[in-house]
Amino acid sequence: MRVAMELNLKTVFLALILSSLVEGLFAFVTPFYLTSQGISFFNIGVIFSIAALAMVLLRVLLGAYTDIRGRKMVFASSFLLQAISNTLFPFVRSILDTAPVKILYDLGSSVRTSLKSTIVFENARETYYRIIAWVEGVEHLMMAFVNFCAAAILSFFAFSGSYILMAVFQLLAFVIILFVYKEKSRIQKSSRASFKDMYNLHLKRNMWVLMFATTLSSTGVSLSHGFAEPLFWEAKYTLSKPQIGLIIGLHRLSLALPLFVTGMIMQRLNVRKAYIFATLALTASLIAMGLVSSIYIAVPIWLLHDIFGGSVQVPASQILTQLNARDDSRGKDTNTMQMFSGLVSIVAPSLTGTLITFKWDLIFIVGGFLTFAASMIIYLFYEEWASQSQLS
């Protein structure tokens, strides 16, 4: 059993490396591609919001399904969906073309992200604190690597070739999970989850608290970390694409490397307090980004904010979620929480597009206040009854 689990972890790890390379390149290429097609900032936000809306109800449905039927096929399908989306992207020319293709991409990303934590937990329960931070670190390291090369890749392959390259990588990840990952059969023929059961709102109190906090935090961060990030450096500071790629790559690296350290020390920390500290660090840095006007100040702030913020908050959030999810409905509980986060995140891209039409700085200031509210919710309402020993 242990050998199978180790093989599974290596298999998932390899697939996630390939997918991370795609995520990093997609995040760089797509905003520039859409603007090259004459799609406005506001309409780009609308496209991303439409895609987020399609994810909301599907999260819980897929989570409940995988609790009964197993996670392998759904997880593998997430890579295939993104491969199809990347293949179609070179053909989009308007908001009507883009929306369904972006929905396919986001569906794959959403499913992979929500199942990744659960799959790692089920294959490495005793070492989850260390492994999940390590997995996140390697993912962001791969994104950083591709961001350093993104401008060169775009220059060499152009938009169409870049998307085809991404599709090939996702297809490889799909094949790896499909043929190498070994899942113990979970099919329960006597278990038939009704639509009512799938969408009931029975969660532990702490899951509700986490849901509200992570919703505010993820929305606040996504205002400046989504499609606006590369466009911000171009619009406000008139940087070139290679310069933007360098900054985004260093940004990813500033999250990836500290995550390896976080993974080694997280089990010794009070996870609730670590989450609060990290979220406050993000708050301070985001508001500072909205107030500065010199690139020589903005770049250091941007490259430092994840060292004490994201590198702690990312694994802390996932650990708190797994601590409070029920064993017999772990997939459903996790995805139910993310569904509600998704309800609010639907407006985030449109809000981003609206804010930047007034002033770029607003995405940071508004985001900072949202992350501050998230830290206060955890501080005031999260109950520390869940022992960290539950992971062992």
N, C-alpha and C positions, 0 to 999 in steps of 0.2 A: 504493500500500500504506500509506504513512504517513498519507494523508488518511483512509483507512478505519479505521486504528488510532485516530486522533484522534476520529473520529465514534463509534467503539466506546467509548472512554473517557468521552466526554460522555454517551453513552447509559447506560452502567453507572452513572455518577455520578448522573444524574437519578433512575434507578430506586432507587438506594441512599438518596438523600435522602428519597424517599417512604417507603421501608421503615423508615428510621431514625425518622421521625415516629411510625410505628406501634409500633416497638419501645419507644420512650420512653413512649408512652401505655399500652401493654400492661403494661409493668413496674410502672406506677403503679396502674392500675385493677384488674388481676387479683387480687393478694393481698387487696385490700379486698372485691372481689366474692365470692371464695371464702369469706372469713370471714363475709360477710353471709348466705351460704347455710348457715351453721352448721358448716362444715368446719373441723376443728381444725388447729392448727399442724403437728402430727405428720402428719396425713393430707394436708395441703398438700404437705409434704415427700415423702410417698409418691407422690403424683400426679406431682410433678416428677421423681422417680426413675424411675418407670415410663416416662415419656416419654423420659428419657435412655437407658434400656435399649434402647428400640426403635431408637435412632439408631446404636447401636454397630456392628452388622454392615452396616447400610445405607451407612455412610460409605465403606467400602472398595469395596463393590460399585459405587456410583455413581462413585467416583473412577476405578476401572478402566474403567468404561463410557465415561466422558467422554474418557479418553485415546484411545479408539478411535473413538467415534461423534461426538465433539464435545461442547461444554459448553453451547451456547446453550439447547437445549430443557430440559435439566435445570435450568439456572440460572433460566430463565423459570418453570418449574414450581414453584420454591421460593416464589415470590410468590403463585402461585395456591393452593397448599396453605394458606398462611397466611390468604388471603382466605376460603377455605372454613371454616377453623377459627374465625376471628373471627365469621363469620356464624352458626356453631352455638353459640358460647359463651353467648349469652343464654338458651339453653334448658337448660343444665346445672344440676342441682340436687343431685347427690351425687358421691361419689368415683368411682362406676362410670360416671356420665355424663361426668365431667370428663376422666378418663384418656385415652380415645381422641381427644377433641378437642384436648387438650394435646399428644398425640403428633403430630397433624397439624401443629400450630403449630411444635413443636420440630423436626420433620423439615424443614419449610421453612426455618427459621432456620439449622439445621445445614448444610443443603446450600448455602444462600446464603453463609454465612460461610466454608465450606471452599473454595468455588469462587471467591469474590471475589478472594482473594489471588492465585490462579493466573491468573485472567483478566486482572487488572491487570498481573501480571508479563509475560504473553505479549503484551500490547499496549503495554507501556512498559518493556521490559527495561533500556534504558539509563538511564532516570530513575526506576527503581523505588524507590530509597531515599527520594526526595522525594515521589513520587506516593502511595505506600502510606500514609505518615504523613499526608499531606494528605487523602486519602480518609477515613482513620480520624478525623481532626480534624473534618471536615465532618459525618460521621455523628454524632459525639458532640455537636457543636454543635446539630444538629437535635434530638437527644434532649433536650438542655438546654432548648432553646426550648419544646418541647412539655411538658416537666416544669413549666416556669413557668406554663403555661396548663392543666395537667392537672386541677387541682381545679375550675377554672371550666368546663372541657369536661365533666367528670363531673357537675357541678351542672346544667349546661344540658341535656345529652343523656341523663343517667342512664346506668346500666350498658348497657342494650340499645342505645341510640343511639350510645354510644361505640364499641362493638364493630362496629356497622354502618359507622360512619365509618372505622374501621381497615380493614375489608374493602374499602371503595371505594378507599382509597389503595393497597392491595396489588394490586387488580385493575388500576389504572392502571399500576403498575410492571410487571406481567405483560405488558400490551399493549405497552408501550414496548420491552421487551426482545424480545418476539416479532416485532414488525414493523420495528424500527429497527436493532437490533444485527445486524451482518454478520459471519458467521463463515466463514472459509475451510474448505471441506469437509475433514473429518477421517475420513470413513468409509473404513474399510479392510476391504473384504469378505473379504480373505484372512486377516484377523486375527481369530481367535476365542479370546478369553481364557477358559480353563477356570476352573471354580470354584476348583480347586487353585492356579492361577496368580494368581487375584485375591487369595487369602488367604494366599499364601506370605509368610514373614516376613523376606525378604531386604531389608535396609535398610543404608545406610552406618552405621558406628559412631556418628558424630555424630548421626544421626537418632534412634538409640536413646537417646543421652544427652539429647537435646532432648525426646524423648518422656517420659522419666521426670521431667525437670525441669519441663516445662510442665504435666504431669499434677498434680504436687504444688502448683505455683504456682496454677494455675487452680482447683484444688479449694480451696486455702486462701483465695483471694480470693472465690470464689463463696459461701463460708459466710456472708459478711457483705454481699455485693453482689447476691445473688439476691432471692428473694421476701421475705427477712427485712428488707431495707433499709427500706422504708416502715413495716413493722410495728414495727421496733426503735424508731424515733423516736416512734411513737405509744405503745408500751407502756412504755418506760423514762422518757421525758421528757414524756409526755402532750401532745404537740403536735397541733395541728389539721391537717387535710388540706391547706389552703393553705400552712401553715408547712412541712409535710413536702415538698410539691411544690417550694417555694422552695429548700429544702436540697438535694433531689435534682437540681434544675435547676442550682444552683451547682456541685454535685458533677460533673455532666456537663461544665459549662463549664470547670471546673478541669482537666479532661482534654483537652477539645477545643482550647482556645487554645494550650497548650504544644505540642501535636502539630504545629502549623504551624511552630513554631520547630525542633522536633526534626527535621522533614522536611528543613529547610535545612542542618542540621549533621550528620545521621546519617552521611553518606558520609565525613566527616572523622574519625569516631570509630572506635575499636576496638569492634566490635559485641558481641563476647563480654564485654568488660569493662563496656560500657554496660549489658548485660543484668544482670550481677551487681550492679552499683551500684544499678540501679533496683529489683531484687528485694529487696535489703537495705533500701532506703528504705521499701518496702511493709511489710517485716517490722517495722521499728521503729514505723511508724504504726499498724499493726493491733494490736500488743501494747499500745501506748499507749492506744488506744481501749478496750481491755478493762480498763484499770487506772483510768481517770478516771471521776469520778462527776458532774462539773459540766458542764452543757450549754455553758457559756461556754468551756470548754476542749475539749470533744468536737467541737463544730462546726468550729472552726479546724483541728483535726487532720484531720478528715474532708475538709475542703475543700482542704487542702494536700498530702495524701498522693499525689495523682496528678501533681502538678507535677514532682516528681523521681522518682516511681515509675512509674505507669501510662503516662505520656506517652512515656517512654523504653522501657519493657518491651514495650509493644504492638508498635511497629514493629520493635524489635530481634528479638523472637521470630519475626516473620514473615520478616524478612530472613534470619535464620539458617536457617530452614526451607527457603527457596527456594535458598539457597546450597548446601544439602546434598541436595536432591531431584534425582533423575536426570531428564534432559530427556525421555527416551522414556517415562517413567512418572511424570511430575510429579503428576498428579492422584491416582494410586494411592498414591504415597509420602506425599503430604501427608495424605490421608485415612486411611492405615494408622496414621500417627502419632496422628492425632486419634481413631481408633477406640480405641486403647489408653488415651488420655487419658479417653475416654468411659467405659471400663470402670470407672475409679475415680470419675469424676464422677457415676456412677449413684447412689453412696451419699451424695454431698454434700448433696442436698436433704433426705434422710432424716436425715442426721447433723445438719444445721442444725435440723430440727424437734425432734430429740432434745435437742440442746444447749440450745436456748432454753426447753425445759420445765424445765431445771434452773436456768440463769442466762443472761441475754442476753449477758453479757460473754464467755462461753466461745467464742462464734463468732469473736470477734476474736483471742483468745489462741491457740486451736487453729489458726486460719488463719495467724497470724503465725509459728508454729513450722513449719508446712508450707511457707510461702514461704521461710523461712530454709534449710530442707533443699534446696529447689530451687536456691538460689544456690550452695550448696556442691557440688551435683552438677555444675553447669556449671564451677565453679572447678577441681574436681579431675579431671574426666573429659573435658571437651570439648577436642578437638584443633584447633588453629588452622591446619590445613593448607588449609582452604578459603579461597582468596583472594577478597577483596571485588571484585576485577576480574572475577570470573565473571559478575557481573550485567551487564557491558557486552558 
